[in-house]
Amino acid sequence: MVGPLGKPSGDREVRTCVVIGGGVGTAIAYPTAKALKAAGNHVIAIIGGRNRQLVILEDEVRAFADEVIITTDDAAMAKKDS
């Protein structure tokens, strides 16, 4: 999946959304996820990195996401609900 592709995707209510970002892609997905939450959606965020220490924006995402799932390339993944 890819997006957004020229059309805003974070300004409407669609009920449940899953937003995925890995590495610096987390920074790109962050404003979309935040806007989807502000529009009244249930937001599940899946963020990751090469290892646990390289996961970025975790605290910021946890501040608004209903559920946060952390994944890592080295399989040291952990799920922690907000």
C-alpha positions in Angstrom: 0.0 0.0 0.0 1.1 3.5 -0.6 -0.3 6.9 0.2 -1.3 9.6 0.4 -1.0 10.2 -3.4 -1.9 13.8 -3.7 -5.2 13.7 -1.9 -5.4 14.3 1.9 -6.2 11.0 3.7 -6.3 12.2 7.3 -9.3 14.5 7.4 -12.2 12.1 7.4 -13.9 9.6 9.7 -13.5 6.0 8.5 -13.9 4.4 12.0 -10.7 2.2 12.3 -7.4 3.0 10.7 -4.1 1.3 10.6 -1.1 3.5 10.0 2.3 1.9 9.4 5.7 3.6 9.4 9.2 2.2 9.8 12.4 4.1 10.5 12.1 7.6 9.0 8.8 6.5 7.5 7.3 6.9 11.0 7.9 10.7 10.7 6.0 10.7 7.4 3.1 8.7 8.7 2.8 10.7 12.0 0.8 13.7 10.7 -1.6 11.4 8.8 -2.2 9.3 11.9 -2.7 12.3 14.1 -5.2 13.8 11.7 -7.1 10.6 11.4 -7.4 10.5 15.2 -8.6 14.1 15.3 -11.3 13.2 12.8 -12.7 10.7 15.3 -11.2 7.5 14.2 -9.8 4.5 16.2 -6.1 4.6 15.2 -3.8 1.6 15.3 -0.2 2.6 14.7 2.5 0.1 13.7 5.9 1.6 13.9 9.3 0.0 13.7 13.0 0.2 13.1 16.1 -1.9 12.6 16.3 -2.5 16.4 14.4 -1.3 19.4 16.8 1.6 20.0 16.1 3.0 16.5 12.3 3.2 16.8 11.5 6.9 16.6 8.5 9.0 17.7 7.1 6.3 19.9 6.1 8.6 22.8 4.5 11.1 20.3 2.5 8.4 18.6 1.4 6.9 21.9 0.0 10.3 22.9 -2.9 9.9 20.5 -3.0 6.4 19.0 -5.5 3.9 20.5 -3.0 1.0 20.0 0.7 1.0 19.2 2.6 -2.0 17.9 6.3 -1.9 17.8 8.2 -4.1 15.3 11.9 -4.5 14.7 14.1 -6.1 12.0 16.1 -8.0 14.6 12.9 -9.7 16.0 13.1 -7.9 19.3 9.6 -6.7 18.9 7.2 -5.8 21.6 3.5 -4.9 21.7 2.4 -2.3 24.1 -1.1 -0.8 24.1 -1.5 2.9 24.8 
